[in-house]
Structure formats: C-alpha cells, structure tokens
C-alpha cells in the first residue's frame, strides 16, 4: 500500500443520516442524502461505524477492524479496507478529509 494512501484521512459524509438494519453478515443502509438504499457487508458497515466516531486513516481502520472482527487476519483486512473505502466513496457514504 502506498504511503500516501495509508496517511489519507477518511470520514463519513456528514450531510446524510445513517439509517440501517443489520442481519447476520449483511446490513441495509439507507442514504438519506441520495435516497439510495445499499446492501453492505458487515465489514463495510463496521468501517462506517468507526468513521462515525472520528476520521481515521487506512492503517487506523485496519487496526480498529481487527478489534471488531477478530476472526479476520491483518493481511485480509489490509487488502479489504482500501477496496471498501473506494466503494463507500463511490456510493457517497465516505469521503477523504482535506488536511
């Protein structure tokens, strides 16, 4: 992972209300800003929940997720988190923080 990507700060887009319902390993998330409903993996939803607390970088998210999802190893999370962030950004759920 490139150093610039690791240092990039992410946050939940603050202009929308997060309405969700969780079933086992999936979460339905209603994005009130766009009116879209998304079916997310629990792992992606955990990223949103962490970022709702405070902006974080990719490395911090991997560490936080390893606490919330202890059955996943660091290597799996290191591969998953950047892809999930890009997808959540495409859905206008998360954004990068200007520093």
VONUTOR-296212 format. One line per field, with one value per atom (N, C-alpha, C, O): residue number from 1; chain; atom name; x, y, z. Coordinates in steps of 0.2 Angstrom, whole numbers. Example, Ala and Ser with C-alpha at 12.3 -4.5 7.8 and 13.67 -1.06 7.14 Angstrom:
<rs>
lumfi 1, 1, 1, 1, 2, 2, 2, 2
zalo A, A, A, A, A, A, A, A
torpa N, CA, C, O, N, CA, C, O
c1 66, 62, 66, 71, 64, 68, 64, 67
c2 -28, -22, -16, -17, -11, -5, 0, 6
c3 39, 39, 39, 42, 35, 36, 39, 40
</rs>
This chain:
<rs>
lumfi 1, 1, 1, 1, 2, 2, 2, 2, 3, 3, 3, 3, 4, 4, 4, 4, 5, 5, 5, 5, 6, 6, 6, 6, 7, 7, 7, 7, 8, 8, 8, 8, 9, 9, 9, 9, 10, 10, 10, 10, 11, 11, 11, 11, 12, 12, 12, 12, 13, 13, 13, 13, 14, 14, 14, 14, 15, 15, 15, 15, 16, 16, 16, 16, 17, 17, 17, 17, 18, 18, 18, 18, 19, 19, 19, 19, 20, 20, 20, 20, 21, 21, 21, 21, 22, 22, 22, 22, 23, 23, 23, 23, 24, 24, 24, 24, 25, 25, 25, 25, 26, 26, 26, 26, 27, 27, 27, 27, 28, 28, 28, 28, 29, 29, 29, 29, 30, 30, 30, 30, 31, 31, 31, 31, 32, 32, 32, 32, 33, 33, 33, 33, 34, 34, 34, 34, 35, 35, 35, 35, 36, 36, 36, 36, 37, 37, 37, 37, 38, 38, 38, 38, 39, 39, 39, 39, 40, 40, 40, 40, 41, 41, 41, 41, 42, 42, 42, 42, 43, 43, 43, 43, 44, 44, 44, 44, 45, 45, 45, 45, 46, 46, 46, 46, 47, 47, 47, 47, 48, 48, 48, 48, 49, 49, 49, 49, 50, 50, 50, 50, 51, 51, 51, 51, 52, 52, 52, 52, 53, 53, 53, 53, 54, 54, 54, 54, 55, 55, 55, 55, 56, 56, 56, 56, 57, 57, 57, 57, 58, 58, 58, 58, 59, 59, 59, 59, 60, 60, 60, 60, 61, 61, 61, 61, 62, 62, 62, 62, 63, 63, 63, 63, 64, 64, 64, 64, 65, 65, 65, 65, 66, 66, 66, 66, 67, 67, 67, 67, 68, 68, 68, 68, 69, 69, 69, 69, 70, 70, 70, 70, 71, 71, 71, 71, 72, 72, 72, 72, 73, 73, 73, 73, 74, 74, 74, 74, 75, 75, 75, 75, 76, 76, 76, 76, 77, 77, 77, 77, 78, 78, 78, 78, 79, 79, 79, 79, 80, 80, 80, 80, 81, 81, 81, 81, 82, 82, 82, 82, 83, 83, 83, 83, 84, 84, 84, 84, 85, 85, 85, 85, 86, 86, 86, 86, 87, 87, 87, 87, 88, 88, 88, 88, 89, 89, 89, 89, 90, 90, 90, 90, 91, 91, 91, 91, 92, 92, 92, 92, 93, 93, 93, 93, 94, 94, 94, 94, 95, 95, 95, 95, 96, 96, 96, 96, 97, 97, 97, 97, 98, 98, 98, 98, 99, 99, 99, 99
zalo A, A, A, A, A, A, A, A, A, A, A, A, A, A, A, A, A, A, A, A, A, A, A, A, A, A, A, A, A, A, A, A, A, A, A, A, A, A, A, A, A, A, A, A, A, A, A, A, A, A, A, A, A, A, A, A, A, A, A, A, A, A, A, A, A, A, A, A, A, A, A, A, A, A, A, A, A, A, A, A, A, A, A, A, A, A, A, A, A, A, A, A, A, A, A, A, A, A, A, A, A, A, A, A, A, A, A, A, A, A, A, A, A, A, A, A, A, A, A, A, A, A, A, A, A, A, A, A, A, A, A, A, A, A, A, A, A, A, A, A, A, A, A, A, A, A, A, A, A, A, A, A, A, A, A, A, A, A, A, A, A, A, A, A, A, A, A, A, A, A, A, A, A, A, A, A, A, A, A, A, A, A, A, A, A, A, A, A, A, A, A, A, A, A, A, A, A, A, A, A, A, A, A, A, A, A, A, A, A, A, A, A, A, A, A, A, A, A, A, A, A, A, A, A, A, A, A, A, A, A, A, A, A, A, A, A, A, A, A, A, A, A, A, A, A, A, A, A, A, A, A, A, A, A, A, A, A, A, A, A, A, A, A, A, A, A, A, A, A, A, A, A, A, A, A, A, A, A, A, A, A, A, A, A, A, A, A, A, A, A, A, A, A, A, A, A, A, A, A, A, A, A, A, A, A, A, A, A, A, A, A, A, A, A, A, A, A, A, A, A, A, A, A, A, A, A, A, A, A, A, A, A, A, A, A, A, A, A, A, A, A, A, A, A, A, A, A, A, A, A, A, A, A, A, A, A, A, A, A, A, A, A, A, A, A, A, A, A, A, A, A, A, A, A, A, A, A, A, A, A, A, A, A, A, A, A, A, A, A, A, A, A, A, A, A, A
torpa N, CA, C, O, N, CA, C, O, N, CA, C, O, N, CA, C, O, N, CA, C, O, N, CA, C, O, N, CA, C, O, N, CA, C, O, N, CA, C, O, N, CA, C, O, N, CA, C, O, N, CA, C, O, N, CA, C, O, N, CA, C, O, N, CA, C, O, N, CA, C, O, N, CA, C, O, N, CA, C, O, N, CA, C, O, N, CA, C, O, N, CA, C, O, N, CA, C, O, N, CA, C, O, N, CA, C, O, N, CA, C, O, N, CA, C, O, N, CA, C, O, N, CA, C, O, N, CA, C, O, N, CA, C, O, N, CA, C, O, N, CA, C, O, N, CA, C, O, N, CA, C, O, N, CA, C, O, N, CA, C, O, N, CA, C, O, N, CA, C, O, N, CA, C, O, N, CA, C, O, N, CA, C, O, N, CA, C, O, N, CA, C, O, N, CA, C, O, N, CA, C, O, N, CA, C, O, N, CA, C, O, N, CA, C, O, N, CA, C, O, N, CA, C, O, N, CA, C, O, N, CA, C, O, N, CA, C, O, N, CA, C, O, N, CA, C, O, N, CA, C, O, N, CA, C, O, N, CA, C, O, N, CA, C, O, N, CA, C, O, N, CA, C, O, N, CA, C, O, N, CA, C, O, N, CA, C, O, N, CA, C, O, N, CA, C, O, N, CA, C, O, N, CA, C, O, N, CA, C, O, N, CA, C, O, N, CA, C, O, N, CA, C, O, N, CA, C, O, N, CA, C, O, N, CA, C, O, N, CA, C, O, N, CA, C, O, N, CA, C, O, N, CA, C, O, N, CA, C, O, N, CA, C, O, N, CA, C, O, N, CA, C, O, N, CA, C, O, N, CA, C, O, N, CA, C, O, N, CA, C, O, N, CA, C, O, N, CA, C, O, N, CA, C, O, N, CA, C, O, N, CA, C, O, N, CA, C, O, N, CA, C, O, N, CA, C, O, N, CA, C, O, N, CA, C, O, N, CA, C, O, N, CA, C, O
c1 4, 0, 4, 9, 3, 7, 6, 1, 12, 12, 7, 4, 5, 0, -7, -11, -8, -15, -16, -21, -10, -11, -12, -16, -9, -10, -16, -18, -20, -26, -31, -32, -34, -39, -46, -47, -50, -57, -62, -61, -68, -74, -80, -80, -85, -92, -94, -93, -98, -101, -106, -111, -105, -109, -116, -120, -117, -123, -129, -134, -128, -133, -134, -130, -141, -142, -141, -143, -138, -137, -142, -143, -147, -152, -150, -149, -150, -148, -151, -154, -151, -154, -149, -147, -147, -142, -145, -149, -143, -145, -138, -135, -137, -131, -125, -122, -122, -116, -118, -113, -124, -126, -130, -133, -129, -133, -136, -133, -142, -145, -145, -146, -142, -141, -145, -144, -149, -152, -148, -147, -147, -143, -148, -150, -149, -154, -152, -157, -146, -144, -145, -147, -145, -146, -153, -155, -155, -162, -160, -165, -154, -152, -152, -150, -153, -153, -147, -147, -143, -137, -137, -138, -135, -134, -126, -123, -124, -117, -115, -119, -109, -106, -105, -104, -105, -104, -98, -97, -92, -86, -86, -83, -90, -90, -94, -92, -99, -103, -99, -100, -95, -90, -86, -84, -83, -79, -83, -81, -89, -94, -95, -94, -96, -97, -91, -91, -85, -79, -78, -76, -79, -78, -83, -82, -89, -94, -91, -93, -87, -84, -79, -78, -75, -69, -66, -66, -64, -60, -54, -51, -52, -46, -43, -46, -36, -33, -34, -36, -31, -32, -29, -32, -23, -19, -23, -24, -26, -30, -37, -39, -40, -46, -44, -48, -39, -37, -36, -38, -33, -32, -38, -39, -43, -49, -53, -57, -53, -57, -55, -59, -48, -46, -48, -49, -50, -53, -61, -63, -64, -71, -73, -78, -68, -69, -62, -58, -62, -56, -54, -49, -59, -58, -54, -52, -54, -50, -43, -42, -38, -31, -30, -33, -24, -22, -21, -22, -18, -17, -24, -24, -29, -35, -38, -41, -38, -40, -37, -40, -30, -26, -28, -27, -30, -32, -39, -41, -43, -50, -52, -56, -49, -51, -50, -55, -44, -44, -49, -52, -51, -56, -63, -67, -64, -71, -71, -77, -66, -66, -68, -72, -65, -66, -73, -76, -76, -83, -88, -92, -86, -90, -90, -95, -84, -83, -87, -91, -87, -91, -99, -103, -101, -108, -110, -115, -105, -105, -107, -111, -104, -105, -99, -100, -93, -87, -83, -85, -79, -75, -68, -68, -64, -57, -58, -62, -53, -53, -48, -42, -49, -44, -39, -42, -33, -28, -24, -20
c2 -6, 0, 6, 7, 11, 17, 21, 21, 25, 29, 34, 35, 37, 42, 40, 43, 34, 31, 29, 30, 27, 25, 31, 31, 37, 43, 47, 51, 45, 49, 48, 42, 53, 53, 52, 55, 48, 47, 48, 48, 50, 52, 50, 49, 49, 48, 55, 60, 55, 61, 64, 60, 70, 72, 74, 76, 75, 78, 73, 75, 67, 62, 59, 58, 56, 52, 45, 43, 41, 34, 30, 30, 27, 23, 16, 15, 11, 4, -1, 0, -7, -13, -19, -20, -22, -27, -34, -36, -39, -46, -50, -50, -54, -58, -54, -50, -56, -53, -47, -45, -45, -40, -34, -35, -28, -23, -19, -18, -17, -12, -5, -4, -1, 6, 11, 10, 15, 20, 26, 29, 29, 35, 41, 42, 45, 50, 55, 59, 56, 62, 60, 65, 54, 52, 49, 48, 46, 42, 35, 31, 33, 26, 22, 24, 15, 10, 5, 3, 3, -1, -7, -7, -13, -19, -19, -20, -19, -19, -25, -28, -27, -32, -29, -23, -34, -31, -28, -23, -30, -27, -20, -15, -19, -12, -7, -2, -10, -6, -5, 1, -9, -8, -2, 2, -1, 4, 11, 16, 11, 17, 18, 24, 13, 15, 17, 22, 15, 18, 25, 29, 26, 33, 38, 44, 35, 40, 43, 48, 39, 41, 47, 52, 46, 51, 49, 43, 54, 52, 48, 48, 44, 39, 38, 39, 35, 33, 26, 22, 23, 16, 12, 7, 14, 9, 9, 4, 15, 15, 11, 8, 11, 7, 0, -4, -2, -9, -11, -17, -7, -9, -9, -14, -4, -4, -10, -13, -12, -18, -24, -29, -25, -31, -32, -38, -27, -27, -29, -34, -26, -28, -34, -37, -36, -43, -47, -48, -50, -53, -60, -62, -62, -68, -67, -72, -61, -59, -57, -53, -59, -58, -51, -48, -48, -41, -41, -36, -46, -47, -46, -43, -50, -50, -43, -40, -40, -33, -28, -23, -28, -24, -24, -19, -29, -30, -27, -24, -28, -27, -19, -16, -16, -9, -4, 0, -4, 1, 0, 5, -6, -8, -5, -2, -7, -5, 3, 5, 6, 13, 16, 21, 14, 16, 15, 20, 9, 8, 13, 15, 13, 18, 25, 29, 27, 34, 34, 39, 29, 29, 30, 33, 27, 27, 34, 35, 38, 45, 44, 48, 38, 37, 40, 42, 39, 41, 46, 46, 50, 55, 56, 55, 58, 60, 67, 71, 68, 74, 78, 76, 84, 89, 91, 93, 90, 92, 98, 100
c3 0, 0, 0, 4, -4, -5, 2, 5, 3, 9, 9, 15, 4, 3, 5, 8, 2, 4, 11, 14, 14, 21, 26, 30, 24, 28, 26, 30, 21, 19, 24, 26, 27, 32, 28, 23, 31, 29, 34, 40, 32, 37, 33, 27, 37, 34, 32, 35, 26, 23, 28, 30, 31, 37, 35, 39, 28, 26, 25, 23, 28, 27, 34, 38, 35, 41, 39, 34, 44, 43, 46, 52, 42, 44, 42, 36, 46, 45, 48, 54, 45, 48, 47, 41, 52, 51, 52, 56, 47, 48, 47, 42, 52, 51, 49, 52, 43, 40, 35, 31, 34, 29, 33, 38, 30, 33, 27, 22, 28, 23, 26, 32, 22, 24, 19, 13, 22, 18, 18, 24, 13, 12, 11, 5, 16, 15, 11, 8, 10, 5, -2, -6, -4, -11, -12, -18, -7, -7, -9, -10, -9, -11, -5, 0, -6, -1, -4, -9, 1, -1, 3, 9, 1, 4, 5, 0, 11, 13, 17, 20, 16, 20, 27, 28, 32, 39, 40, 43, 36, 37, 35, 38, 29, 27, 31, 32, 34, 39, 45, 48, 47, 53, 52, 56, 45, 43, 44, 47, 42, 43, 50, 52, 54, 62, 65, 69, 63, 66, 64, 68, 57, 55, 57, 57, 60, 63, 69, 71, 72, 79, 78, 81, 72, 71, 64, 63, 60, 54, 56, 62, 51, 53, 46, 41, 46, 40, 39, 44, 34, 32, 37, 39, 40, 45, 51, 54, 53, 59, 59, 63, 53, 51, 52, 54, 49, 49, 56, 58, 60, 67, 71, 75, 70, 73, 71, 75, 65, 62, 65, 66, 66, 69, 76, 78, 80, 86, 85, 89, 81, 80, 76, 77, 72, 68, 69, 65, 75, 77, 73, 73, 69, 66, 59, 56, 57, 51, 53, 57, 49, 50, 47, 43, 49, 47, 39, 36, 36, 29, 25, 20, 27, 24, 25, 20, 31, 32, 28, 25, 27, 23, 16, 13, 13, 6, 6, 1, 11, 10, 11, 8, 16, 18, 13, 11, 9, 4, -2, -4, -4, -8, -6, -9, 1, 3, 4, 3, 6, 6, -1, -1, -6, -13, -15, -18, -13, -15, -11, -13, -4, 0, -2, -2, -5, -8, -14, -15, -18, -24, -23, -27, -17, -15, -11, -9, -11, -7, 0, 3, 3, 10, 14, 20, 12, 15, 10, 4, 13, 9, 12, 18, 8, 11, 15, 13, 20, 23, 21, 20, 19, 17, 23, 28, 22, 28, 26, 30
</rs>
